[in-house]
Amino acid sequence: MDVIDSPKHGSIIYHPSLLPRHRGASAINWTLISGDKQAGFSVFWADDGLDTGPILLQRSCNVHPNDTVDALYNRFLFPEGIKAMVEAVQLIADGKAPRIPQPEEGASYEGIQKKENAEISWDQPAEVLHNWIRGHDKVPGAWAEINGQMVTFYGSSLLTRSVPAGEPLDIRGSKKPGLVTKNGLVLFGNDGKALMVRNLQFEDGKMIPASEYFSSGDTSVVELTAEEKKVAESIKVIWARILSNVPVIEDSTDFFKSGASSMDVVRLVEEIRQKCGLQLQNEDIYMATKFEDFIQRVVRKLRGEDREAELMVDYVSKEVNEMTVKMPYQCFINGQFVDAEDGETYNTVNPTDGSTICRVSYASLADVDKAVAAAKDAFDNGEWGRMNARERGRLMYRLADLLEENQEELATIEALDSGAVYTLALKTHIGMSVQTFRYFAGWCDKIQGSTIPINQARPNRNLTFTKKEPLGACAIIIPWNYPLMMLAWKSAACLAAGNTLVLKPAQVTPLTALKFAELTVKAGFPRGVINIVPGSGAVAGQRLSQHPDIRKLGFTGSTSVGKQIMSSCAVSNLKKVSLELGGKSPLIIFNDCELDKAVRMGMGAVFFNKGENCIAAGRLFVEESIHNEFVTRVVEEIKKMKIGDPLDRSTDHGPQNHKAHLEKLLQYCEAGVKEGATLVYGGRQVPRSGFFMEPTVFTDVEDHMHLAKEESFGPIMVISKFQNGDIDGVLHRANNTEYGLASGVFTRDINKAMYVSDKLEAGTVFINTYNKTDVAAPFGGVKQSGFGKDLGEEALNEYLKTKTVTLEY
């Protein structure tokens, strides 16, 4: 290949703007200052003008509302710029490089922006102020005069939520004082809208969190653990190498007063990343210039305390269940709670009385795209992608601890939003979520490949081994029956494997997922690793299934929606899919069973969690000789059940999840009666406020009936009798369904039990028990109940890819 800058070819130049707009040295800054919606770069042929040479190629990207120069550079301009320069060289070498003249229309030139020109002019809309501040971040820094001193503002973001309470701060030139809040300094535009800046820098170079303007220096000192003291010693060695002119690094040693420059800041950040696995920002050094302060800052970041302090949460608070329940209600994207881009919201309803709990952000296509971009960036470029497996496990253990510490509040939210009986929510919805995260936290550093002997001619100087690698950004779409538990089943395996995720909770039950998002910040998860987008399946769910940057989608829901998702995943980018879909699980009860146990567990198999249970026994086959007694005992036990408020500790049976589902169940019962099945008990709505349905029993259900074929997903027991001793006949009837999620058998004859379990076409078979799932046991269906597994070691494989490496030595 010829040298491209030889006289034969001429020279090419990389420029960080979409020429001819923003020619000059401050191009990136002015892309943001001008409020451009698109950024990018140009590779052009050098000439004698000011960035006016012919264009060889250009690449562009969207500008996110809170992008800074650093964010644009790290996300797009640098990585894509390298690829583009390689492409440009190849085009020149192949003789295919174009020379497209730059038009003068729309051309602009911006020279180097100086500090004296970066003062903020306040009589402007909030978005213009925000663009001015972020466009000057980090150099030269937008500034204003406060209390007679030049103060520079960094880390601007538009405030899309209500303005938090704070202490007023007068700023010269601003008609309205700023507000120093616990999250930063709120500033106001002349349009009544607001923005927030995170950090302030004074004339002497000292930088502080804006939230500490009135209390700088009041932060308590954290006591270092033995492990943290070792980290401090390692960092002291790094400081000593950089500050080679300082004989001894002491607690009072100031990084900059000892002669460090901006290049030394970059070096310190990089060396700490390599040594400690911690990704600092340049501002971390400016905000803690003394060694002892710097160590405190590093330790707080390692503990995740800084993320919790930065998180801004608007809550809906309710006094209920003898506690104050605080519920986030906004989208959770890139580590922040934000309104939907278009401001849309919807009601989430308490099924106990039909009242509105709160309005929740309704994620748009743009919000989903932002969430996916955040997940992809966190995987490709963020701290998570560089984190070692054991540290990943530590974060997951910490998250499990936080779920357990907040279990009463989470169970209360689950009861309010989904109608789950509180005691069941505490034990199962939340309890199993805690167990799931602990189980998969233990797997993080045990994911490994294998070495494989291959058949080659001697001497065999080949080595073949496999590596298990994460897939990238994954999507998870969960149902409304176990809102938090379904989140845990899928996201814990996904995170343990090293992926990032975007999760869409069910539209009718978003609140525990959003509370979970808050706890992930407290646990120390880096930004972008976990994103939550509440909203509809038709908008957010469909976009996730079609998104080209999603590498895996895990879904639990109906078979019809699962088929649509599978089709969208195939057409878009052939992304990996796992589906846990509908069921019509058969439960076979033989006459040699322990009848008391069969009645008790048979009722649990149907009525557990109000029948809103994916593995619920959709059809019971009871041997003829015990059929009548079984039905009689079931009805007697149903009459003892207390239907009522799920927060009442004595309640056995709460409301159905939402109104539309209750109406569907009532129609299901009507269809059964019309087809000739015998309604033995229930079948009606309970006459009280809310979405309550009577536990229901049908008998004389024949194989051709709707009740025999379709899942109710509610508290409806469907019973069919079979002839005494007809094992193969009842097996044929049990398997005569397109579903195959779970199944069960009750008998004292172990040989019969094993024979039946071998013949049942289902992903799970329960023998003399039911509903007994465990985090270590794989769970999933066959046939139209889907494919892929949740829980157990097999679940990890759903979120991993295998790479085979062969080398000769």
VOKEMAR-758792 format. One record per residue (C-alpha): x, y, z; residue in one letter. Coordinates in steps of 0.1 Angstrom, whole numbers, padded with zeros to 4 digits, always signed. Layout:
residues N
XYZA ...
end
This chain:
residues 809
+0000+0000+0000M +0013+0035-0008D +0019+0060+0019V -0012+0082+0019I +0005+0114+0027D +0030+0112-0001S +0028+0138-0029P +0011+0112-0051K -0021+0112-0029H -0021+0143-0007G -0030+0143+0031S -0063+0136+0048I -0075+0151+0080I -0100+0140+0106Y -0124+0167+0118H -0150+0163+0146P -0180+0179+0129S -0202+0174+0099L -0185+0198+0076L -0191+0225+0064P -0209+0232+0097R -0186+0241+0126H -0153+0245+0109R -0125+0254+0133G -0109+0243+0166A -0141+0243+0188S -0162+0222+0165A -0174+0196+0190I -0182+0224+0216N -0203+0243+0191W -0222+0212+0180T -0236+0212+0216L -0238+0249+0221I -0259+0252+0190S -0283+0225+0201G -0276+0204+0170D -0295+0171+0170K -0268+0154+0150Q -0231+0152+0156A -0204+0134+0137G -0171+0138+0120F -0156+0143+0085S -0125+0129+0069V -0114+0155+0042F -0086+0162+0019W -0063+0188+0032A -0061+0221+0014D -0048+0256+0022D -0081+0268+0036G -0097+0265+0071L -0112+0230+0070D -0125+0236+0035T -0110+0207+0016G -0131+0181-0003P -0149+0155+0018I -0138+0119+0016L -0163+0104+0040L -0186+0114+0069Q -0203+0096+0098R -0231+0109+0120S -0248+0100+0153C -0277+0114+0173N -0270+0139+0201V -0287+0128+0233H -0303+0156+0254P -0276+0154+0281N -0245+0145+0261D -0213+0163+0269T -0182+0167+0247V -0166+0137+0266D -0198+0116+0261A -0199+0122+0224L -0162+0116+0220Y -0162+0084+0240N -0194+0070+0225R -0189+0078+0189F -0163+0103+0177L -0133+0083+0189F -0142+0046+0183P -0160+0052+0150E -0134+0078+0140G -0106+0051+0141I -0127+0028+0120K -0134+0056+0095A -0097+0065+0091M -0089+0029+0084V -0117+0028+0058E -0105+0061+0043A -0069+0047+0039V -0082+0016+0022Q -0104+0037-0002L -0073+0057-0011I -0052+0026-0016A -0079+0011-0038D -0082+0043-0059G -0119+0047-0049K -0117+0076-0025A -0141+0104-0034P -0134+0141-0034R -0168+0158-0027I -0165+0196-0027P -0178+0213+0005Q -0208+0236-0001P -0206+0270+0013E -0243+0271+0022E -0247+0265+0060G -0209+0268+0065A -0198+0282+0099S -0164+0288+0115Y -0158+0288+0152E -0124+0296+0167G -0110+0285+0200I -0135+0294+0228Q -0118+0314+0256K -0128+0316+0292K -0137+0353+0291E -0162+0345+0264N -0178+0316+0282A -0198+0336+0308E -0235+0325+0309I -0261+0349+0297S -0291+0341+0318W -0321+0356+0300D -0326+0326+0278Q -0346+0293+0278P -0334+0265+0300A -0324+0243+0270E -0302+0271+0256V -0285+0275+0290L -0280+0238+0292H -0264+0236+0258N -0241+0265+0266W -0229+0248+0298I -0225+0213+0283R -0208+0227+0252G -0181+0243+0274H -0177+0212+0296D -0147+0206+0303K -0129+0234+0285V -0130+0263+0289P -0160+0259+0313G -0191+0280+0314A -0192+0304+0344W -0211+0329+0364A -0203+0352+0393E -0215+0340+0427I -0207+0360+0458N -0181+0380+0439G -0162+0349+0427Q -0161+0333+0393M -0177+0298+0396V -0176+0273+0367T -0205+0249+0361F -0200+0213+0351Y -0223+0183+0345G -0255+0199+0332S -0287+0180+0326S -0322+0191+0317L -0346+0187+0347L -0375+0166+0334T -0391+0161+0368R -0405+0184+0394S -0381+0208+0410V -0368+0194+0443P -0367+0215+0475A -0335+0234+0481G -0317+0265+0495E -0317+0296+0473P -0284+0308+0458L -0281+0343+0442D -0263+0343+0409I -0253+0376+0393R -0274+0383+0362G -0300+0356+0369S -0335+0370+0376K -0344+0339+0397K -0320+0324+0423P -0307+0290+0418G -0315+0262+0443L -0289+0241+0460V -0306+0207+0464T -0294+0173+0476K -0288+0164+0440N -0272+0195+0426G -0277+0232+0417L -0310+0239+0399V -0309+0268+0375L -0339+0284+0357F -0344+0296+0322G -0367+0325+0312N -0392+0299+0300D -0399+0286+0335G -0381+0253+0328K -0351+0242+0348A -0317+0224+0345L -0294+0210+0370M -0256+0212+0373V -0237+0185+0392R -0203+0202+0400N -0189+0236+0407L -0153+0248+0404Q -0139+0279+0422F -0112+0303+0410E -0085+0284+0431D -0092+0252+0411G -0111+0234+0438K -0142+0215+0426M -0171+0204+0448I -0204+0187+0442P -0229+0215+0437A -0251+0199+0464S -0224+0208+0489E -0221+0245+0482Y -0234+0255+0516F -0218+0225+0534S -0185+0219+0517S -0162+0201+0541G -0189+0187+0563D -0187+0151+0549T -0180+0125+0575S -0148+0104+0573V -0153+0067+0564V -0133+0041+0583E -0113+0020+0559L -0115-0018+0560T -0083-0038+0559A -0089-0045+0522E -0095-0008+0515E -0062+0001+0533K -0044-0021+0508K -0061-0002+0480V -0050+0031+0496A -0014+0019+0497E -0015+0009+0460S -0028+0043+0451I -0001+0060+0472K +0025+0042+0450V +0008+0055+0419I +0008+0091+0433W +0045+0087+0441A +0053+0076+0405R +0035+0106+0391I +0047+0132+0417L +0083+0120+0415S +0095+0154+0429N +0077+0148+0462V +0098+0128+0486P +0069+0113+0506V +0032+0112+0498I +0014+0123+0529E -0023+0127+0537D -0020+0165+0531S -0001+0162+0498T -0020+0182+0471D -0019+0167+0436F -0019+0200+0417F +0002+0220+0442K +0028+0193+0439S +0032+0201+0402G +0006+0177+0385A -0008+0188+0351S -0039+0178+0332S -0020+0150+0315M -0012+0136+0349D -0049+0136+0357V -0054+0113+0327V -0026+0091+0338R -0039+0088+0373L -0074+0079+0361V -0060+0052+0338E -0035+0037+0363E -0063+0034+0390I -0086+0017+0364R -0059-0008+0357Q -0048-0014+0393K -0082-0012+0411C -0107-0019+0384G -0124+0015+0392L -0134+0039+0365Q -0128+0074+0378L -0136+0106+0359Q -0112+0135+0356N -0135+0156+0379E -0129+0131+0407D -0093+0143+0409I -0103+0180+0408Y -0129+0174+0435M -0104+0157+0459A -0069+0171+0453T -0054+0162+0487K -0044+0125+0491F -0065+0118+0521E -0096+0133+0504D -0088+0114+0473F -0087+0081+0491I -0120+0089+0508Q -0136+0096+0474R -0122+0064+0459V -0134+0043+0488V -0169+0058+0486R -0170+0050+0449K -0158+0014+0455L -0187+0011+0480R -0212+0026+0455G -0221+0055+0479E -0215+0081+0452D -0241+0066+0429R -0267+0066+0456E -0260+0103+0464A -0263+0113+0427E -0296+0095+0422L -0326+0118+0419M -0359+0100+0426V -0394+0115+0426D -0416+0092+0447Y -0453+0086+0451V -0456+0080+0489S -0484+0062+0506K -0490+0054+0543E -0501+0018+0541V -0495-0015+0559N -0481+0005+0589E -0453+0020+0569M -0445+0047+0544T -0441+0032+0510V -0421+0052+0485K -0426+0043+0449M -0406+0056+0419P -0428+0061+0388Y -0405+0072+0360Q -0385+0054+0333C -0351+0043+0346F -0325+0049+0319I -0287+0051+0322N -0288+0052+0360G -0314+0080+0362Q -0351+0082+0367F -0365+0103+0338V -0399+0111+0324D -0408+0096+0290A -0395+0118+0263E -0430+0128+0251D -0442+0133+0287G -0468+0105+0283E -0481+0087+0315T -0507+0062+0324Y -0526+0050+0355N -0515+0020+0374T -0545+0006+0394V -0549-0010+0428N -0570-0042+0421P -0582-0043+0457T -0605-0013+0452D -0600-0001+0416G -0583+0032+0427S -0554+0047+0409T -0521+0043+0428I -0502+0068+0406C -0494+0078+0371R -0464+0060+0355V -0442+0071+0326S -0452+0055+0294Y -0420+0047+0275A -0419+0058+0238S -0398+0044+0210L -0373+0071+0217A -0371+0061+0254D -0365+0024+0244V -0338+0035+0220D -0321+0055+0247K -0323+0026+0271A -0308+0002+0246V -0280+0027+0237A -0272+0030+0275A -0271-0008+0279A -0249-0012+0248K -0225+0016+0259D -0223+0001+0294A -0214-0033+0279F -0190-0020+0252D -0173+0009+0269N -0183+0010+0306G -0170-0002+0339E -0193-0032+0338W -0176-0046+0307G -0142-0044+0323R -0153-0057+0358M -0139-0090+0369N -0164-0118+0376A -0159-0118+0413R -0167-0081+0416E -0198-0087+0395R -0208-0113+0420G -0202-0089+0449R -0226-0064+0435L -0253-0091+0430M -0249-0103+0466Y -0252-0067+0477R -0284-0063+0457L -0298-0095+0472A -0291-0081+0506D -0309-0048+0498L -0339-0067+0484L -0340-0086+0517E -0336-0054+0538E -0365-0038+0519N -0387-0069+0516Q -0416-0056+0536E -0419-0025+0514E -0415-0045+0482L -0441-0070+0493A -0465-0041+0502T -0459-0026+0467I -0465-0060+0452E -0498-0063+0471A -0509-0028+0460L -0500-0031+0424D -0507-0068+0416S -0532-0079+0443G -0508-0105+0457A -0516-0116+0492V -0490-0099+0514Y -0479-0130+0533T -0474-0148+0500L -0457-0119+0484A -0433-0117+0513L -0424-0154+0511K -0426-0161+0474T -0426-0130+0453H -0399-0113+0473I -0383-0142+0491G -0376-0162+0460M -0363-0130+0443S -0337-0127+0470V -0327-0164+0467Q -0324-0161+0429T -0300-0132+0431F -0279-0149+0457R -0278-0181+0437Y -0266-0165+0405F -0242-0142+0423A -0224-0174+0433G -0222-0184+0396W -0204-0153+0384C -0168-0166+0389D -0176-0202+0380K -0185-0197+0343I -0158-0215+0324Q -0150-0233+0292G -0131-0265+0285S -0101-0278+0268T -0107-0303+0239I -0083-0328+0224P -0085-0327+0186I -0076-0353+0161N -0045-0341+0142Q -0015-0359+0128A +0014-0364+0152R +0032-0346+0166P +0000-0329+0179N +0010-0293+0186R -0026-0280+0187N -0046-0267+0216L -0084-0262+0214T -0104-0246+0241F -0137-0229+0246T -0147-0197+0263K -0181-0187+0276K -0188-0151+0268E -0217-0127+0275P -0239-0117+0246L -0241-0080+0251G -0272-0058+0256A -0302-0081+0263C -0340-0074+0265A -0363-0089+0291I -0401-0087+0290I -0419-0100+0320I -0456-0107+0329P -0479-0093+0356W -0485-0123+0378N -0452-0123+0398Y -0437-0089+0389P -0405-0089+0409L -0399-0127+0409M -0401-0129+0371M -0377-0100+0369L -0353-0118+0392A -0356-0152+0374W -0344-0136+0341K -0323-0106+0351S -0301-0124+0377A -0289-0150+0351A -0284-0123+0325C -0263-0101+0348L -0243-0131+0362A -0233-0139+0327A -0219-0104+0323G -0246-0089+0301N -0264-0056+0304T -0302-0053+0301L -0333-0033+0292V -0364-0047+0310L -0400-0040+0302K -0423-0048+0331P -0459-0056+0325A -0479-0024+0318Q -0503-0031+0347V -0476-0039+0373T -0445-0016+0369P -0439-0005+0405L -0417-0032+0420T -0395-0031+0389A -0389+0006+0394L -0383+0002+0431K -0358-0026+0421F -0340+0000+0398A -0336+0023+0428E -0320-0005+0448L -0295-0014+0420T -0281+0021+0423V -0277+0017+0461K -0260-0017+0454A -0234+0001+0432G -0243-0012+0397F -0227+0011+0371P -0249+0033+0350R -0265+0017+0319G -0262-0019+0331V -0299-0021+0342I -0326+0000+0324N -0364-0002+0331I -0389+0010+0305V -0426+0008+0317P -0452+0009+0290G -0471-0012+0265S -0460-0043+0247G -0471-0029+0214A -0447+0000+0217V -0418-0008+0241A -0420-0046+0238G -0422-0046+0200Q -0393-0021+0197R -0371-0043+0219L -0378-0074+0198S -0370-0055+0166Q -0340-0035+0179H -0308-0043+0160P -0285-0037+0191D -0303-0062+0213I -0285-0096+0212R -0309-0117+0233K -0346-0114+0244L -0361-0133+0272G -0399-0133+0274F -0425-0147+0297T -0461-0143+0286G -0488-0157+0263S -0480-0181+0234T -0496-0157+0208S -0473-0128+0218V -0444-0152+0221G -0448-0162+0185K -0449-0125+0174Q -0418-0117+0194I -0399-0147+0179M -0408-0136+0144S -0397-0100+0151S -0364-0112+0166C -0357-0134+0136A -0365-0107+0110V -0345-0079+0128S -0311-0094+0135N -0317-0131+0143L -0313-0124+0180K -0312-0152+0205K -0346-0159+0222V -0359-0178+0251S -0397-0181+0256L -0417-0192+0287E -0453-0192+0273L -0488-0205+0281G -0497-0237+0297G -0525-0262+0304K -0507-0283+0330S -0524-0317+0337P -0525-0330+0373L -0534-0368+0374I -0547-0380+0408I -0549-0418+0411F -0571-0437+0436N -0541-0450+0455D -0530-0415+0465C -0529-0400+0500E -0562-0382+0495L -0559-0355+0521D -0526-0344+0506K -0539-0346+0471A -0569-0324+0480V -0546-0298+0498R -0520-0297+0471M -0545-0300+0443G -0561-0268+0456M -0527-0251+0458G -0520-0263+0423A -0550-0243+0411V -0557-0215+0435F -0521-0205+0445F -0516-0168+0438N -0553-0165+0428K -0547-0189+0400G -0524-0164+0383E -0496-0189+0380N -0480-0201+0348C -0477-0237+0361I -0511-0238+0376A -0529-0272+0371A -0551-0262+0342G -0569-0296+0342R -0572-0322+0369L -0578-0359+0360F -0592-0377+0390V -0597-0415+0390E -0634-0424+0390E -0635-0443+0423S -0624-0412+0443I -0637-0385+0420H -0669-0376+0440N -0651-0376+0474E -0623-0354+0460F -0647-0328+0447V -0667-0328+0479T -0636-0322+0500R -0623-0295+0477V -0656-0275+0479V -0655-0279+0517E -0620-0264+0518E -0629-0236+0494I -0657-0225+0517K -0631-0220+0545K -0610-0196+0524M -0611-0159+0533K -0614-0136+0503I -0604-0100+0510G -0578-0073+0513D -0544-0088+0504P -0527-0067+0532L -0549-0085+0558D -0527-0112+0573R -0557-0136+0575S -0566-0133+0538T -0562-0164+0517D -0574-0151+0483H -0569-0116+0470G -0582-0098+0439P -0574-0107+0403Q -0547-0086+0388N -0567-0062+0367H -0603-0056+0355K -0598-0069+0320A -0585-0102+0333H -0614-0106+0357L -0639-0100+0328E -0620-0127+0308K -0623-0152+0336L -0661-0146+0339L -0665-0151+0302Q -0644-0184+0305Y -0669-0196+0331C -0699-0187+0310E -0684-0206+0281A -0680-0237+0303G -0716-0236+0314V -0728-0232+0278K -0708-0262+0267E -0723-0284+0294G -0697-0286+0321A -0711-0287+0356T -0704-0256+0377L -0701-0270+0412V -0690-0238+0430Y -0682-0202+0423G -0680-0187+0388G -0690-0152+0398R -0675-0119+0408Q -0674-0113+0445V -0700-0085+0453P -0675-0059+0466R -0653-0032+0452S -0622-0043+0434G -0616-0072+0410F -0624-0102+0432F -0636-0136+0418M -0649-0166+0437E -0627-0197+0436P -0645-0219+0411T -0649-0256+0404V -0661-0273+0372F -0667-0310+0368T -0678-0332+0339D -0654-0314+0316V -0651-0333+0284E -0620-0333+0261D -0636-0313+0233H -0646-0284+0256M -0630-0249+0257H -0623-0255+0294L -0603-0286+0286A -0582-0270+0260K -0575-0234+0270E -0557-0219+0300E -0578-0197+0323S -0549-0182+0343F -0573-0178+0372G -0589-0195+0402P -0608-0221+0382I -0605-0258+0389M -0613-0279+0358V -0619-0316+0367I -0623-0345+0344S -0627-0381+0357K -0610-0412+0341F -0618-0449+0344Q -0602-0469+0372N -0568-0484+0361G -0567-0466+0327D -0532-0453+0330I -0524-0451+0293D -0558-0436+0285G -0554-0407+0310V -0518-0401+0298L -0531-0398+0262H -0557-0372+0273R -0532-0353+0295A -0508-0350+0266N -0535-0341+0241N -0526-0304+0243T -0503-0281+0224E -0488-0269+0258Y -0462-0286+0279G -0450-0264+0308L -0457-0284+0339A -0476-0315+0351S -0482-0336+0382G -0492-0370+0395V -0504-0382+0429F -0500-0419+0437T -0484-0441+0464R -0470-0465+0437D -0435-0453+0429I -0433-0475+0397N -0466-0459+0384K -0453-0425+0393A -0421-0429+0374M -0439-0445+0344Y -0463-0415+0342V -0435-0389+0347S -0416-0405+0318D -0446-0403+0295K -0459-0368+0304L -0449-0343+0278E -0439-0313+0300A -0408-0294+0311G -0416-0301+0348T -0432-0331+0365V -0443-0329+0401F -0448-0362+0420I -0469-0361+0451N -0463-0324+0454T -0469-0293+0433Y -0456-0257+0428N -0423-0267+0443K -0398-0247+0423T -0363-0239+0434D -0336-0215+0422V -0312-0244+0415A -0337-0264+0393A -0341-0254+0357P -0376-0243+0347F -0391-0241+0312G -0416-0257+0288G -0419-0278+0256V -0442-0276+0226K -0461-0243+0225Q -0451-0235+0261S -0418-0223+0247G -0382-0232+0249F -0352-0222+0270G -0347-0223+0307K -0350-0200+0337D -0332-0209+0370L -0304-0233+0376G -0271-0236+0357E -0290-0240+0324E -0304-0205+0327A -0268-0191+0324L -0264-0207+0289N -0294-0187+0277E -0273-0156+0282Y -0239-0168+0270L -0222-0177+0238K -0195-0202+0233T -0163-0193+0214K -0139-0221+0202T -0102-0212+0200V -0077-0235+0183T -0040-0226+0182L -0008-0244+0170E +0024-0241+0190Y 
end
